[in-house]
Amino acid sequence: MAEKGKTNRLRSLLPRTRPVWVLALSTLARSTGNGVVVAVIVLYLTRTVGIDATRVGLGLTVAAIVGMVASIPAGHATDVLGARNTAIVSVILHGATICCYALVGGFTGLLVAAALVAVAEAASNASRGALVALAVPHKDRVPTRAYLRSVTNVGFSVGALLGGLVLGHHTRAAYTLALIGSGALFVVAGLAFLALDRTPPLPRPADASPWQVLKDGPFVAVGAINAVLMMNAGILDIALPLWIAEHTNAPISLFAPLLLVNTVMVVFLQVPVSKGAEDVRGGARALARSGVWLAVCCAVIALAAGRTPWVAGVFLVAGVAVHTIGELLYSAGSWALSYELAPEHAQGQYQGLFGLTTQLGTAVTPAVTALLIVRHGWVGWLVMGAMLAAAGLAAPAVARWAERTRDGVVAPVVRAGT
């Protein structure tokens, strides 16, 4: 009986349908390649290519802006050309552009390569988001995205470990091999979509604008909430290591185990935490709860300042655990609203705008955390928490407003399997 129970639990961790299998395998290949790139790219550009760190940051920032500008047009292209075909091409191009980093010899080359990567990534994100909407039944969209996020964390962790091995060798040949290998993984991820059924573009209603999302004020407001809540990622990636090093007595070596706590929780809890967030109201409730959990997280982490190393460590572990619950709720809620408030014929451009707001939140996070937390300590943590709570608690009202305006915006679902 025990063995049978273990077998059933193992099967519950595996995809149950062919489309989800394909999406999961593609996600695993892509996220592994992405983990390698993130681990090595900055040190490769600064120490091997010889570009000043400030100019590297400037180049990557300019590229991020280019990617944001490309998000909505890339999503529109997805709607016109079909999600499956666009996803195949854009993910393969993403891999090819990553290989271009191996050819960079200076700042100008970095600008060109990073901009190409950013455009390909914007197209990939929009098309893959739309592909999930069209490849799985309506009710399975959020659970599928939750499952894929768990797979993403596994793949990214493996990629980061592989990137660490490359950093240990620290030769141009090793970096070049890593970048080309990562690009190849993206190509594999794109080709995997050939195993999915074709997703022809849905016809646009005669009275619908080709750039409909830009005129959808309620959805733009939902995107603004998404941008604020997306800043939660900076709590772990940016604010936490600075806080540990400059304001607590905990050893900075604690940062790596804290990231591990977050990763393990995401892998095993994203799917169950996402239950109940499959529609607009459920997604809005998830965002409201997310804002509260993230606010509590900020307060708990702030309490680590001035404590003994052990007490500070306890507060930091507790804060990361609370943060992760808020992060999981945020992910589930954002997926629900981005899908359920979008017209079926325009999933690409709506996913593109939502991706733009996600990128915007990511882009402003370093400046916000530096201004609030690094300069103002625990007061900054409380202000950050208040911002996140306010955004989350505003989500239900904004979602109701958006839901009321869906008549004439959201066309009936016309797709097999729904």
Secondary structure, DSSP 8 states (H G I E B T S, - for coil): -HHHHHHHHHHHTS-SSHHHHHHHHHHHHHHHHHHHHHHHHHHIIIIIS---HHHHHHHHHHHHHHHHHHHHHHHHHHHHH-HHHHHHHHHHHHHHHHHHGGG--SHHHHHHHHHHHHHHHHHHHHHHHHHHHHHS-GGGHHHHHHHHHHHHHHHHHHHHHHHHHHHHH--HHHHHHHHHHHHHHHHHHHHHGGGS---------TTS-TTGGGG-HHHHHHHHHHHHHHTHHHIIIIIHHHHHHHH-SS-GGGHHHHHHHHHHHHHHHHHHHHTT-SSHHHHHHHHHHHHHHHHHHHHHHHTTTTS-HHHHHHHHHHHHHHHHHHHHHHHHHHHHHHHHTS-GGGHHHHHHHHHHHHHHHHHHHHHHHIIIIIHHHHHHHHHHHHHHHHHHHHHHHHHHHHHHT-TTTS-----TT-
